[in-house]
Amino acid sequence: MDIYEMSADAEMRTLSISNEPHLRSQQDLRLEKIPTVVTVYDSERKNGNRNNASMGQPKFIRSDMADVPAQQAAGSTLPLVLTRKKGGDDGEDGLYNPFEHRKVEHPTSDLETFVHLLKGSLGSGILAMPMAFANAGLWFGLLATFAVGTLCTYCVHVLVKCAHILCRRRKIPMMGFADVAEQAFLDGPPALNRWSRFIRFMVNTFLVIDLLGCCCIYLVFVATNVQQVVGVYMDTELSVRLWIVIVSAPLVFMCLVRNLKFLTPFSMIANILMFVGIVITFIYMFSDLPAPSERAGIVPPAQWPLFFGTVIFALEGIGVVMSLENDMKNPSHFIGCPSVLNFGMGLVIGLYTLVGFFGYLKYGDETQASITLNLPLEDKLAQSVKLMIAIAIFFTFTLQFYVPVSILWKGIESKIPAARQNVSEYGMRVGLVCLCCGIAVALPNLGPFISLIGAVCLSTLGMIVPAVIELAVYYEEPGFGRFKWRLWKNSGLILFGIVGFVTGTYVSIREFQAEFDGGHGGDAQ
């Protein structure tokens, strides 16, 4: 039975009930329990708020979208919250408040959300910021980091604001990243309607690529730092590729853990070690600083794409924002001025700029892909920093790995017989760890790897997709504004994202090519 036959059947039952008043109450109760599939075609036919061209294509709004964890629907981040949609209806669309219809088991306060935002944004990317400045120059890097950080924050604002509009418009309590993209295409120009499922697939695909790419970077990072420390005490130096394989072996078993509860202690240990390691790294950076005049203020533009890709990789946290907003006790405090997002991202941008500026000022052209690799090898304290941060990133791998596994497994789970699901899931987990290990072995150079992930995935998710979503959401109501400023503004964001995508990818690939043509392929690290 297709959707229109279901709708006609429901209408016939309703007419039958209206002719038999004495049965109405019992039948109504039964009908309320029958799940329905709503199409925008029906509401447009009644309200007449769309043109006739769009009425030929039904647009499905999943009425149960918020009856599962938002992160399961979107696949955008860790499942931090389990939600249930309340009953009731506010009648008019303009009176519907999605925040009042959210029921979160353990809502987070503004301060807790602020802490989660910092935790989600402060990762290994901060250690790569001095390298980013080396590809921009001391003063140009300073200005450009603030500019790119502000742009990333603004795009997060755009995404969350569009999510709020769509929630009110379609009476859905909450949405994840992929939900927002899909529903925006359904509400946008008729030409975009048929691409709604594709945009959901694309968002989840880029999230998987980004997160698995981060896992590969983690393997290279851990292996490189361990290689440096162990190499001091070994007569025979092992290649970084061999260390990647050694590091990956225990991760195969750790990543078989399917319950996040058992990974929580590792997360706590990782946070403590990362914090202590970064504090000690600051001590090294601030000692015996040279004059700023000794460093290049701006480097040739050919190196800027590597800067762009690295900064985007370090600063972009758009994959976690919808989860944090959905989990808040007061979601309206997440965006605005002032807001949790502005305070959190302001602090993140400040810390990243501080590390990048002083790290490049300290080490200059000798700055490596991770600032920890510049610390003196003979110093015991520096060795402890390398190991502490390596262990922290090692434990973070399992948490980062959880998300792409969840996205992929939800896509194939229904296609696998129940008797083989456990074996299949464990096999997929082992296979993904081996895949990450293989990619890391093939591309063991941190610098271009970080830039490539930032350029390919995060410029797309962090800039291009939010801009396209806003154009689709504002297409008919309230419109693009005077002189169509929203159209020009978002076109600029899309163009900037495309330029960053193309140039960053090209330069990163050229870096890899030069690495292999040189014959060392990363073994010299």
N, C-alpha and C positions, 0 to 999 in steps of 0.2 A: 504494500500500500504506500503510495507516494505521499508527499506533504499536502498536496491539494485534496486528495481523497480523504486524508485524515481530517483536514479542516472542514470539508463538506459533511463528513460523518458527525463531527462535533456539532455543527449547525443544526442538522436534522434532529439530534438528540435534544438540543436546546429548545427547538420548536415544539417537539413532543411534550416536553416538560411544561412549557408555557400553556399548553392546552389541557393539562391535568394538574390543577393547582394543588390537589390534595397529595400529589406525589412529589411536588417541587422540592420540599426541604430535604427529603432523603436522597433524591437524585442529585441535587446540588452538592450535597456533602460528598457523594461518590465522585462526581465530576471534578471537584476541587483536588482530589487525590490523584487524578490522572495527570502525569507529566505531559506538558505540551511543548511543541516546538514552534516558536514564534517566527514569523517572517516579516521583514520590513515591507514586503510587497503588500501585505494585508493592511498594515497601519497606514501606508502611503495611499492606498486606494480609498481609505476612510477619510484621512485628513487632507489629502491632496497637496502635500507639501513637497512633492518631488515631480520632476517632469515625466512625461509619458515614456520617454526613452528608457528611464531607469526602472519602470514598472515591469518590464518583461523579464527581469532577472531577480529571482528571490534572493534576499539577503538574510542569512540565518543568524539569529542572536541566540546563543546558547543560554537559556534561562537558568541553567545550573552552573554557570561559569564560576560563581563564587561559592559553590557548595563543596569545593575541594580546595586544598591549600593553594593559594594564588601562585606559589612558586611551582607547583606541579602543573598548573595550566600554562604558565609562562616558561618554566624551565630556566629562569634567569639567575637564580642564586640558591643558597642553602635554604631548606624548608624550616624557617625560623618560627612560623606561625601556622596554626590550624584554625581555619575560620568556618563559620556556619552562617548562612544567610537567615536573617529574621523574617518572620511573616509580615504581612501587612503591605499596604500600598498607599502612597500619599496622593493618589489621584492624578493631579496635573504634573507634567514633567518638570515645570519650573519650581515646584514645591518639594520635589524629591531631594532629600539630603542623604547621599550615600554613607556619610560618616555615622549617621544615626542608625543605619541598617547593618553596620558591621558588628559582629560579635566575635571578639578575639579572646581566647582563653587566658592569655597572659600579656595584656597590652603593655607596651613600653612607654616610659615617660620621655619627655624631651631630652633630659640628660642622658638616659640610657640609649636613646636613638643617636645622640651626638657621639657617645662612646663607640657604638657599633659602626657609625660612619667612619670614624677615625680608624678603627680596627680594619675595616674593609678597604680603606684607601692607603694606609701606611703599610707597605709591604716591601718586597725586594726592589721595587722600582726606585725607592729613595736612594739606594746604593748606586744606581746607574746615573743619577743626575749630574755628577761631575763630568762624566763622559758626554752627556748631552751638551753641557756648557762648552766642552772642548770642540764640539761640532757647531758652535754658534759664536763663541767669543764671550768674554767676560761681561761686557755691558749689553751687547745685543741679547745674550742669553738671559740676562736679568730682566730686561723689558719683555722679551718674547715669552718667557715662562709665565709671567703675570698675565700676559695677553691670552695665551693658550689656556691657562687655568681658568681665567674668567669666562672664556668662550665655552669650555667644557661645563662649567657650572651653569651657565645660561641654558645650554642644551638640556641639562637635567631639569631645569625649571620648565622648559617647554614640554618635555615628556610628561612630567607630573601634572602640569596644568591641563594638558590635553586628556590625560587619564581622568581627571576630575570632571571635565566637560562630558566625556563619553559615559562616565558612570551616572551622571545626572540625566543625560539624554536617554539612555537605555535602561535606567533603573537597575543598575548592577552595583552591588556594594563595593566591590574592589576588582582590580585587574592587575595582571602581571605585564611585563614588557611586551611579550608576544601577543597577549590579548589586546593591548592598546593598539598595536600596529594592525592587527587583523580587523578590529572594529573600526578603526579610522578609515581603512580602505573600503569597508562596507558603507560607511557614511559619506564617503567622498564622491568625486565625480564618477559617473557610470562606467567610464573606461577603466577605473581602478577596481571595480567590484569583483571582477573575475580573478583578480590577482590577490585577493584577501588571504587565501590559504597559502599562497606562495610567499607573501611577506612574513607570515608566521613561521613558515619553514625556514626562510632566510635568516630571520632574527635568531632562531634557535640554532641554526647551523653555524652562524658566525660566533655565537656564544660558545658552542662546543669547540670550534677551532681555536678561539681565543684562550679558553681555559686549558685545553690540552696543550696549546702552545706554551702557556705559562708553566705547565708541568714539565715540559721539555727544558725550558729555561731554568727551572729549579734544579733539574738533574745536572745540567752543565755548571750551574753556580756551585752546588754542593761539591761536585767532583773537582772543580778547579781549585776551590779553597782547601779541600782535603789534600789534593796533590801538592800544593805549596807547602803545607805544614809537614806532611809525612816525608816529603822530599828532602827536608832539612836533616832528617835522621836516617835516611836510607842511602846506601851506596848506589843502588840501581834505581833510577827514576822511572816510574811507570807513566805511560802516556795518559792524557786526560780521557781519551776514549775508553781505555781499560778501566779507569776509575768510575766512569759513568756506568759501565756494566756492573761493577762491584757494588755501587750505591743502589742500583736498581734491583738487585737480587732480594734484599729484605723488604723492599717496597711491594714486591709481588705478593707477599704474604700479608703485609699490613693493609693493602688495598682490598683484601677479601672481606674486611670488616664492613658490614652493611648498616650497622646502627651507629648513628652519629654520637649517641650517648657515650659509647666506649672510646670515641676519639676526643672527647672534651678534655681529659687530662693532658693529652699531647698538645692541644691548642693552648692551654694555660702555660705549659712549659715553654712552648715556642714564643709566646708573647713576652715572657720574662727574659728569655735569652736574647731575643731581638732588641728589646729595650736596653738591656745592659750593654750589648754589643755596640749599638748605635751611640750610646753615651760615651763609651771609651773611644770610639772612632772620632767623635767630635774633639776629644782631648788631643788626639794626634793631629787633626786637621788645623786646630787653632795654635799649634806650637810652631814658632819660627816662620810666620807667614811672610812671604815676600811682598814687595810693593805692587799694587795693582797695575802700575805702568809696565811691569815686566811681563804681563800677559796680553795676548791679543784682545783688543776690544771687540772686534768683529772679524769673522773668518770669511773666506770666499763662499758665495752662495751655493756652490756645488755641494757643500757639506751640510747645508741647512736641512735637507730631507731627513738625514739621520737624527738631527736634533728634534725635528718635529715628531718622528716616529717614537723616539725614546721618551719624550715628554708626555705624549698621548698615552703611551703604555704605563707610565708612572702615575699620571694624574687621573686617568679615566676610570671611574667607578660606577658607570651607568648601569651595569648589570645587577647591582645590589640595591639601587635606590627604591625601586618599586616594592621590594620586599620590606625595606625599612619603613616606608610610608604606610604600607598596608598593616603593619604591626603596631602603629602608634596609637596611643590613647587619645591624642589630639592631632589628627592628621593635617589639619589646617595650619599647624605650626611648622610643617616641614618646609614649605616654600613661602615666599613673601619677603618682607623686609621690616625688621630683622627676622631671621628664621634659623632653624636647626641646620639646614643645608648651607646657608651663607656663612654661619659661624664655623661649621665643620670644614667646608672647603677652603675658607679663608685661612684657617690654621694649617691645613694640609699644604696649600700653595706656599705659605710662608716657610714651612719646614723644608719643603722640597727645594725652594729657591735658596734657602740658607745653605743646605748641604751642597747643592750644585755650585753655588758661587764660591764658597770657601774651599771646597774640594778641588775645583779647577785652579783657584788661586794658589793653593798649596803645591799641587803636583804638575800643573801646566800641561805641556805636550805629552808628558809621561803618564797622564791619567788613563787608567784602565777601565774596562767595562763595568767592573764593580769596585767601589772605592776600597773595599777590604783587601783587594789584590795589591794595592799600593802600600799597605802597611809593611813595616820592616820585618823581613823573614826571621832575622836573628833575635828579635825581641820576643820574650816569653809572653808578655801581655798581649802583643799583637797576634801571636799565634793563638792565644786563648780566644781573642775576638773572632778570628777566622773560623775557629771550630764552633764557638757559640752560635754565630749567625748561620753557619752551615747546618748545624743540628736543628735550629729553629726552622729554616727553610725545608729541611728534610721532613720534619713533622707536619709542616704546612702543606706538603705535597698531598697527603692523604685527604685533607679537608678540601683542597682545590680539586682533587680528583673526583670527589663525591658528586659534584654538580654535573659535569658532562656525562658521567655514568647514569645519573638519574634521568637526564634528558633522553639519552639514547635508549635506555631500557624501557622507558614509558612508550617510546615509539614502536618497539618490537615485541613487547611483552604479550600483547593480545594475539600475536601471530604464532606463538610457541605453545605447544601442548603443556598442560599443567604439570604433567609428570616430569617434563624435561626443563622446567623453568629455572630451578635452582642450579642445575649443572650449566645451563646456558648462560645464566647471569655471571656465575663464577668464571666461566670461560671467557666471557666478554671482558671482565675486569682484568684477567691475566693478559689477554690479548692487547688491551689498551695500554697497560704498563709496558709491555714489550714494544708496542708501537712508539710510545714516547721515548723509550730507550733507544730504539733504532734511529729515530729522527735526531735525537741529541748526539748520538755517535756520528751521524753523517754531517751534522752542522754544529760542531763544538765551539763556535766562536760566539761569545755572548753578545757583543756589540751589534752586529748586523741582525742577529736573531731577535733581540729586543725591539729594534727598530722595525723589523719586518712584521712582527705581531701587532705592534702599535699602528703601523700604516694600514695593514690589510683589514684587521678586525675592528679595532677601536675607533679608527676614523670613520668607518661605516656605521657602527652602532652608536657612537658618541656624537656624531654630527649629521651625517647624511640622513639616517633613519628618523631622528627627532624632527628634522626640518621637513621631511616628506610627510610625516604624521601631522604636523601642524597645518600644512597646506591642505591636507585632506579633511581635517576636522573643521577648519574655518572656511572651507570651500563655499558652502551655501549660507551658513549662518554662524557667526555674525559677518562673514565676508573678510576680504583682505585689507580692509581699512582704506583711509584716504590715500589717493594716488597709488593704491595697491601696495602699500609699504611692506606688508607681511610677505607678499609674493617676492618682492625684490630682496628683502632681508633673507628669507629662506633660500632663495636662489643663490645668494652669495655664500651661505653656509654650505649648501650642497656643492657648489663649485670649489670652495676651499677644501672640503672633505675629499672631493675627487682628485684635486691636485695633490693633496697630501697622500692619498692612496696610491696614485700612479707614481709620483716621484719617489716616495718612500720605498715602495716595492722595488722600483727599478734600481735605486742606489744600493739597497740592501742586497739584492741579487748580484749586482756588480761586485760588492764587497765579498760575497761568498765565492764568486768566480775568481777574484784575485787571490783569495785564500787558497783555493784548490790549485790554481795555476802556479802558486808559489811552492807547492809540493809539500807544505807542512800541515795543511788542513786542520789547524788548531792544536796539534800536538806540542807546539812550542809553548803553549800557555802553562 
